[in-house]
């Protein structure tokens, strides 16, 4: 990867042997590996058996989960907050696992719409709940730094399943709770 980054610097008209750039190919390669570490992760290792049988039937929400990702179209960052809820059907998951799931999918080349759906689908698969709701709000540097150059525009995506999709009151309760 370092050779490719060196070639990129040359194509940009830079001198990769310049003092400030000599180690840049190594640093960029390390950075990209870190920013895309989600490809090397899997849900079984993340959940690590932290699913418990519990007769709890009210909404579980983890909100304001910070995430950082890379837009697959421009390789520029997008970042924001993710709000995740599920309505258990006999199984709950350790709360810390939810931000880890968000992180696993965010640390891949992404589009926000897919990221939102992947988080929802993952919780559906792992917990088989009565429903899942995910809302992601993000700022995209590909919109702020290039193209339309709108720094204050943010994107909101949602994925709802089960009762969150069918029952308007449940969805409204979730939306109200994440706005607090």
C-alpha positions as CSV (number, residue, x, y, z in Angstrom):
1,X,0.0,0.0,0.0
2,X,2.9,2.3,0.8
3,X,4.1,2.2,-2.9
4,X,0.6,3.1,-4.1
5,X,0.5,6.1,-1.8
6,X,3.9,7.2,-2.9
7,X,2.7,7.0,-6.5
8,X,-0.4,9.0,-5.5
9,X,1.8,11.7,-4.1
10,X,3.7,11.8,-7.3
11,X,0.5,12.0,-9.4
12,X,-0.6,15.0,-7.2
13,X,2.6,16.8,-8.1
14,X,4.3,16.3,-4.8
15,X,7.8,15.2,-4.0
16,X,7.4,12.0,-1.8
17,X,11.1,12.5,-0.8
18,X,10.4,15.9,0.7
19,X,11.1,15.9,4.5
20,X,7.4,16.3,5.5
21,X,6.3,13.5,3.1
22,X,9.0,10.8,3.6
23,X,7.0,8.8,6.1
24,X,3.5,9.8,4.8
25,X,3.0,6.6,2.8
26,X,3.6,4.5,5.9
27,X,1.3,6.8,8.0
28,X,-1.5,6.8,5.4
29,X,-1.3,3.0,5.1
30,X,-1.6,2.6,8.9
31,X,-4.4,5.1,9.0
32,X,-6.4,3.4,6.3
33,X,-5.9,0.0,8.0
34,X,-7.3,1.5,11.2
35,X,-10.2,3.3,9.5
36,X,-11.3,0.1,7.8
37,X,-10.7,-2.4,10.6
38,X,-14.3,-3.4,10.5
39,X,-13.6,-5.7,7.6
40,X,-11.5,-7.8,10.0
41,X,-14.2,-8.0,12.7
42,X,-17.2,-10.3,12.9
43,X,-20.3,-10.3,15.0
44,X,-19.6,-13.5,16.9
45,X,-16.4,-12.1,18.3
46,X,-18.0,-8.7,19.1
47,X,-21.1,-10.2,20.9
48,X,-18.8,-12.8,22.6
49,X,-21.7,-14.7,24.2
50,X,-23.2,-11.6,25.8
51,X,-26.8,-12.5,24.9
52,X,-28.9,-13.2,27.9
53,X,-32.4,-14.6,28.4
54,X,-34.5,-12.0,30.2
55,X,-38.2,-11.4,30.5
56,X,-38.0,-7.7,29.7
57,X,-40.4,-6.4,27.2
58,X,-39.9,-2.7,27.1
59,X,-37.8,-0.7,24.7
60,X,-34.0,-0.7,25.1
61,X,-32.2,2.3,23.6
62,X,-28.6,3.2,23.3
63,X,-28.4,6.7,21.8
64,X,-25.8,9.3,20.8
65,X,-23.3,6.6,19.7
66,X,-20.5,8.5,18.0
67,X,-19.3,7.0,14.7
68,X,-16.7,7.7,12.0
69,X,-16.7,6.2,8.6
70,X,-15.3,6.6,5.1
71,X,-17.6,7.4,2.2
72,X,-17.0,4.7,-0.4
73,X,-17.5,7.2,-3.3
74,X,-14.8,9.7,-2.4
75,X,-12.8,8.0,0.5
76,X,-13.6,11.1,2.6
77,X,-14.9,10.9,6.2
78,X,-18.5,11.1,7.3
79,X,-19.3,11.1,11.0
80,X,-22.1,11.6,13.4
81,X,-24.4,9.9,15.9
82,X,-26.3,6.7,15.8
83,X,-29.3,5.9,17.9
84,X,-30.3,2.2,18.3
85,X,-33.3,0.6,19.9
86,X,-34.8,-2.8,20.1
87,X,-37.8,-4.4,21.7
88,X,-36.7,-7.7,23.3
89,X,-38.5,-11.0,22.8
90,X,-36.9,-13.0,25.5
91,X,-33.3,-12.0,24.8
92,X,-31.2,-9.0,25.6
93,X,-27.6,-8.1,24.6
94,X,-24.9,-6.5,26.8
95,X,-25.3,-2.8,26.2
96,X,-21.7,-2.2,25.3
97,X,-22.1,-4.5,22.3
98,X,-24.4,-2.1,20.5
99,X,-21.8,0.7,20.1
100,X,-19.3,-2.1,19.1
101,X,-21.7,-3.3,16.4
102,X,-22.1,0.3,15.1
103,X,-18.3,0.7,15.1
104,X,-17.7,-2.6,13.2
105,X,-19.9,-1.5,10.3
106,X,-18.8,2.1,10.4
107,X,-15.1,1.1,10.0
108,X,-15.7,-0.1,6.5
109,X,-16.1,1.8,3.2
110,X,-19.7,2.8,3.5
111,X,-22.7,4.8,2.4
112,X,-24.8,6.0,5.3
113,X,-27.9,4.2,4.1
114,X,-26.2,0.8,4.1
115,X,-24.6,1.4,7.5
116,X,-28.0,2.1,9.0
117,X,-29.5,-1.1,7.5
118,X,-26.5,-3.3,8.4
119,X,-26.8,-2.3,12.1
120,X,-30.5,-3.0,12.1
121,X,-30.1,-6.3,10.2
122,X,-27.4,-7.4,12.6
123,X,-29.5,-6.9,15.7
124,X,-32.4,-8.6,14.1
125,X,-30.3,-11.6,13.4
126,X,-28.5,-11.8,16.8
127,X,-31.5,-11.1,19.0
128,X,-34.7,-12.0,17.0
129,X,-36.5,-9.1,18.8
130,X,-40.0,-7.8,18.3
131,X,-38.4,-4.9,16.4
132,X,-35.3,-2.8,15.8
133,X,-35.0,0.9,15.1
134,X,-31.8,2.7,14.0
135,X,-31.4,6.3,13.2
136,X,-28.0,7.7,12.0
137,X,-27.3,11.5,11.7
138,X,-24.1,12.4,9.9
139,X,-22.0,15.1,8.4
140,X,-20.3,14.2,5.1
141,X,-17.0,15.8,4.2
142,X,-17.6,14.8,0.6
143,X,-20.5,17.4,0.7
144,X,-18.7,19.9,2.8
145,X,-15.2,20.0,1.2
146,X,-16.1,19.3,-2.5
147,X,-19.1,19.1,-4.7
148,X,-21.9,21.2,-3.3
149,X,-19.6,22.6,-0.5
150,X,-22.4,22.8,2.2
151,X,-20.7,22.6,5.6
152,X,-23.9,22.6,7.7
153,X,-25.9,20.0,5.8
154,X,-26.3,16.7,7.6
155,X,-28.0,13.5,6.5
156,X,-30.5,11.4,8.5
157,X,-31.2,7.8,7.7
158,X,-33.4,5.3,9.5
159,X,-34.1,1.6,9.4
160,X,-37.1,0.2,11.2
161,X,-38.2,-3.4,11.6
162,X,-41.0,-5.3,13.3
163,X,-43.1,-3.3,15.8
164,X,-41.2,-0.1,15.0
165,X,-42.4,-0.4,11.4
166,X,-46.0,-1.6,12.2
167,X,-46.9,0.4,15.3
168,X,-46.8,4.2,14.9
169,X,-46.9,4.8,18.7
170,X,-43.8,2.6,19.3
171,X,-41.9,4.4,16.5
172,X,-43.0,7.8,17.9
173,X,-41.9,6.8,21.4
174,X,-38.5,5.9,20.1
175,X,-38.2,9.2,18.1
176,X,-39.3,11.2,21.1
177,X,-36.8,9.5,23.4
178,X,-33.8,10.0,21.1
179,X,-34.6,13.8,20.7
180,X,-34.3,14.4,24.5
